[in-house]
């Protein structure tokens, strides 16, 4: 029987989403009219000094939907399923296992990742702000752009910042690739589109979206049977159509030129042998099979190939779809066990492959999610956020109740491999008993971004003037890198 409180929560959540979308749509539409963003000069901001990079490329492994830290990288007291057990006894539903770092434990199901933790920095004290209503879309937007939505401008994704400020490692390869997330017809598609863009930077710095990694090769090939001359003519015609589109009246000259440059970039890739990096069928079967656990696993393999070929930033996601994957509002334990199987081997293999190829030291690999999960606390202690749990019970009577199913923002894990970070290092901690809040060295989204950008050689105070005001890579340019994480 549906609890009336659940119905009210769903209605409230729907109205909040609608309002959020209206505000985002206005900002996104305004982006088409913005002129060329101008880099804030040293004369305007004398404190900007670009750091020496420790990484040349970045791979973000995005575990979309809310990865529960106590069931992955921050195990707590384990309580196995028992009919009638008290909900407040559920801290971890997976026992802890040893890693190859003395004294460091993570959760059962991540045995392969456990064997590469000596290459990792593990942050156990990442925290998120209380945004009132803990919507995935709001927190994902905040994590990916560094700004809490809605904003008066279309905020660029962190991958777009890297593409704009650093440019490509290989002029043929797209500097920003997004793998695994469908943007059409699945879940909160409009909200996902809102942050998976270059914002006011323009189309040329936006992501190349590849929802299905196994189909990536087809995305970078000219149509079958089309010779080179006809392909070139088709490209010229397409450019002409874009230039003469009625939408041209609603775009600034800069945005128009940026779109045309993005077409040029696509044509250059389709005309190059570098496009073979997108073809997973060229990978030895033995290696392919190691990654072939899921779409996410194959995405990790594609990310490795693209970084080898010169991509600057690649995001691979388990994909956010409401109530699926890491969005564990029901059957939490069973679902997380499946997700362990999908991510464990590919993440470990990606680290090992990059290391074998001499790329790990200069490639920053990040494993992250929008927030953690808890069995009782929604948001964090003291929050007045609506409780969005599907099951509100005091005692576990069925296996579908067993698992962590509320959104928790008080303490989250982030893992970083390579890219100049320390090895076999743990930073921060959370409480051993509920509430599992960060109790040592909390790391905000802003400072996490500052750390990532500093590793890539971008000062957290880097900014562009847009709509006659400066807009920074970290909010107001105030992000501080966590220096203790660097080797």
N, C-alpha and C positions, 0 to 999 in steps of 0.2 A: 504494500500500500504506500502511495507517495505521501511523504510528509509535507504539510502545507508550507513549512519553512523552506523546504527545497524549492517549491514552486515560486515562492516570493523571491528567493535568491536567483532563480533562473530568469524571472522577469526583470529584476533589477540589473542583472548582468547583461541581459539583452539590450536594455535601454542605455546602459553605460557604453556598450559597444557601438550602438548607433550614433550616440553623441560623439564618441571618439572618432568614428569613421568620417562623420561630417567635418570635424575639425581637421583631420588629416587630409581629406580630399581638397579642402580649401588651400592648405599649405602646398600640397603636391601640384595643384593647378597653377598656383602662383610661381612655382619653380620654373615653368615654361617661359615666363615673362621676365625672369631675372637676367641681368646682363652678366658680363664676365666678372667672376670673383677675382679680386686683386689681393695678392699676398700682402699681409701686414708687414710693412718694411721695418728694418732695424731702427730707423729714425722715429717710427711711431711706437715701437716697443723695444726698448734697448736691452731687454732681458732675454730676447730670443737668441739662443745659440744652439745650433743643431748638434746633438751628441754623436759620438763615433758609434756606428752601428755594430751590434754583435750578431745580427742576423740579416740575411739578404732576402729571405722568403719566409712566409708565414702560412701555416695550415691550421685552421680552426676546425676542430672536431666538435660539432654542436649537437649535444644530446638533448634535443628539443622536447619540451613538455615537463621538465622539472625532475632532474636526476636526484634521487634521495641519497644524500651523502652517507647516512648510516647504513645504506645497503650497497655501497660501492667503495668509496675511498676513506671513510671515517667510521669504521665499525664501532658499535657500542655494545652494551650488554645484550647477549643473544637470548631470545626466548623462542623455542620451537613451537609450532602450531599445536594447540591443545584446545579441544572444544570446551568452551566456557571460560577460557582464559580472559583476564582483565585486559581491556584495550590499553590501559596505562602501563602495562608491562611490555608493550611492543616498542622497543628502541631500535633493534636490528633484527630482521627476520632471516638473516644469513650469518653464519658463524664467521669469525675472523680467521684468516690464513696468513702464514708467514710470507714475506717477500724476500728478495735477495739483498735487502738492506737490514742489517741487524736492528731488531726492535721495532721495525715498521711492519704493521699489519694492514691488510685491506680485506675486502669481503670475499667469501667463497663464491666461485663463479668467474673470478678474474685471475685465474691461475697463470695465464700467459702474460698478462700485464704485470703480475707480481714479479715476473722474472726480468722485467726491464725497468723496475723502479729505481735501480741504481743509476739510471740515466735521467731521472726525473727530479723536478722540484714540485712538491705537493703543498699547495696552499689549502689549509683546512679552515680558514677564518674569513673567507669572502662573505660579504654581507650586502644585502640589497635594501633600499629605502622602503618605507611603508607608503605605498601609493594609494592607500585608501581601499581600493578594490584590487585584489591580487589577480589581475587579468594577465594571462600569458602574453597577449599581444603587447600590452604596455611594458612589461618587463623585458620581453625580447627586443622591443624597439629601444628601450633604454640601454640594454647591454650592447646592442650592435651599433648604436650611434653615439652613445655617451650622454644622451639628452632624454629627459623625461618628457613623454608626449602629453599633449600636443604642443608643437612649437609653431612660431609664426613663419618659419622657413622650413623647407624640406631638407632635413638633416642628412648628410651623407653617411653611408655605412663605413665602418672602419676600413674595409677593403678598398672603398672608393678613395678614402684619404691616402692610403698607400699608393694607389694607382696615380692619383693626382700629384702628390708631393715627390714620389720616388720614380714614377714611370715604370716601364716594363724592364725586366731583366733581359728579355729577348724581344726586340721590336716586333716580331711576328706574332708572339704569343699574347693572348689577352692577359692583362695584368691582374684581373679580378675574375675568378670563376666560382660559381655557386653550384654545388652538386647535391642532388638528392631531394630538393624541395619542389614539389609541384605548386605552381602558383595559380592554377586554374581548377576550379570545381572541387577543391578539397578544403574542408575546415574553414578557418578564418582567413581566407585568401586575400581579402582586401588589406587586412592589417599586416599580413606578411609582405605584401607588395610595398607597403609604406616604408619599410626600412631596408628592403632589398633593392636599393637604388643608389645612384650617385648623388641624389638630391640636387642641390643648386650647382654642382660641379659640371653637370652635363652628361649626355648619353655615353660619350666615349670612355668615361671612367666608371660606368655602371658594370654590373656583373654579366658574364656570359652564363646563362642559366641552363643547366644540364640535369633535368629531373631524373633521368635514367642513365647511369654511367655506362651501361652496356650498349646504349644507343648513341653514345657521344660521337663515335666515328662518323655516323651518318649526318650529324649536325655540321660537320666541317668538310663535307664533300660537295662538289657541284652536282646538280641533278644528273642521274644516270643517263648516259647517252649524249650529254651536252659537251661539245668540243670546246677548246680554250677560247676560240674567237667568239663563238656564240655566248659563252659565259661572260666574256668581257663586255659584249654588247648589252647583255641583260643587266649587268651592273650599271652601265651608263644610263640605261633607260630607267632603272629603279631610282638612281640619284635624281634624275630629272623629275620623276613623279613626286618624290619627296620635296624637292625644291619648289614645285608648283602646287603643292597640296593646299587646300583651303585652310588647313590648320596653321599654315605659315603666318597668317595674320595674328595668330595668338601666341607666337613664339618670338622671343628676342633674337636678334642677329646672332648673338653668341650661342644660344641654345640650338638654333638652326645649323650653324656651322659645326657645332659639336656632334649633332646627329649625323651630318654628312661625313665627318671624320670617322665616326664609329662604323659607317658603311665601308669606308676605305680600309679600316683595320680588318673588318670581316673579310673583305675581298682579298686582302693580302694573305690572310691565314689560309683561306680556301685555295689559294694559288701556290701554297708552299708545302714542301715535304714535312715541315714541322707539324703538320696536322696529324701525322702518324702517332704522335704522342697521345691522341685521343682514342686510339684504336686498341681496346683491351685484348682483342684476338691475337695481337702480336706478342703478348706476354707469354712466357713459357707456362705450360699447363700446370706444372708443379707449383709455381708461384701463384698463378691465378687461383688455384684451388685453395690455397691458404687464406686468401681474402674472400672467397666465395661463400660467406655466411649469410649475406643479405645484400640489399641494395646499398646499405651503408658500407659494408665491407668492400664491395666492388668500387664504391666511391673513394675509399681510402687508397685503393690501388691506382685509380685514375689520378688522384691527387699527387701521389708519388711520381707518376709519369709526367704530369704537367709541371711540377716543380723541377724535375730533371731537365725539362725542355725550356725552362725559363719563366714560368708563371710566377708572379710576385705574391699574390694572396689567393688561397683556395679555401673555401669553406665546404665541409662535408657534413651533412646533417642526417640524423635518423628520421627526420621530417616531423614537423608538428601537425598533428591531426587531433582535434579534441577527443579525449577519452581513449586514445590509442597510444602505443609505445610507452614513453616515459610519463605520459599523463595518466598516472595510476590512481584513478578515483575508485576503481573496483578491481578485485582480483590482483591486488598490488604485488604480492609475493610471486605469484605465478608469472605475471607480466615481466617483472624485473628479472626473473630467472631466464626468460626468453631473451630479454635485452642483453643480459650478460653474454649469452651465446653469440649474439649478433656482433657485439663490439670487442670482445676480449681478444680474439686472435688477430683481427685486422689492425687494431691499435698497436699491439705488440709487434706485429710483422712490419708495419709501417716504420716504426722506430728502428727496428733491426735493418731493414732495407736501406733507409736513409743513412744509417751509420756505415753499412757495408760500402755504400757508394761515396762515402766521404762528404755527405751533405748534411748530416745531423747537426754538426757544430754551427752551421750557418743557416739552419732552418728552424724556426720557432714553431713547435707543435703544441697546440693548446687544446685541452679537453675541458669543456665547460657546459653549463646549462643555466637557465634563467633564474632558478632558485632550487632549494632543497625541498624535502617533504618530512612530515611528521604525522603521527597517528592522532594527535589531539589538538595541537596548536596551529591556528591559521594565522599566517603572517609572521608575527613575533609577539612576545609577551607585551601586553598593553595595547595591541592593535585592535581597532574597531572594525576591521575588514569583515565582510560577509563570509561566513563559513560555507565553502563550496563543496564540502565532502558529500559524496553520494550516500555513504552509510554513516549514520550517527548512532552508534551502539556503545554500550558500556562494556559488554562482554562479547567475545568472538565466538559465534555459534556455527559459522560456516567458513570455509576456506576463502570465500570471496571477501570476507572482512579482514583477512590476515595480510598485513602490509601497510605501508605508510602512504596515506592518501590525501593529506591536507597540504596546502602550499605553505612552505616555511622559508622565511627570508632572513632569519637571524643567524644562520651559519651554514655556509655552502663550501664545497670542495672544488678546486680548480687544479688541474695538473698541467705542468709545462715540461716539455722535453727539448733539449738542444737550445740553439739560438743564444748561447751565452749564459744560460741559467746554470745554477749550481746542480750538482748531481747527487742523488741519494739524500736530498735535503727536504726537511719538513718545516713549514713556516706556519705559525699560528696554531690554535687549538680551540676546540669547543668543549662545552661542559660534558661530563661523563653521564649525568642524569638530566632528565627533562627539567626545564627547557634547554635544548641543545644549542644554546647561543654561543657565538664566538666569545671566548673569555681571554684571549691573548692575541695581540697584533691583528685586529680587524682590518680587512682590506676592502675598501669601497670599490664600486664599479669605476669611478673616476680615477682612482689611483691604480687600479688594475690596467685600465686603458693607458695611463701614463707609463706604466711599466712596459707594456707591449710596444707602444710607440717609441719609447726610448731604445728598446732593443733593436727596433727597425731603423734607428737613426733619425727619428722625428721628435723634435722637442714637444712636450705637452703644451707649450705656449704658442705653437705654430697656429697662425690664424689667417683667415681671408676676410676681406671686407665685402659684405653682401648687404644690400639694402641700406647702405651708408652706415653700417655698424660692423665691428669685428665679430667674427664667429670662429671659435677655437676648436682644436682637435679634442681637447678635454674641456669640460664645462667652464667657461670664463677663463680658460687657460690656467686653472688652479690645480690640475692633477699633479700628484707627486709620485715619481717612480719609487717602488719598494726596492731600495738599493741592496738590501740584504739578500735578495734573490739572485743577484748577478754573481757569476763565478769570479 
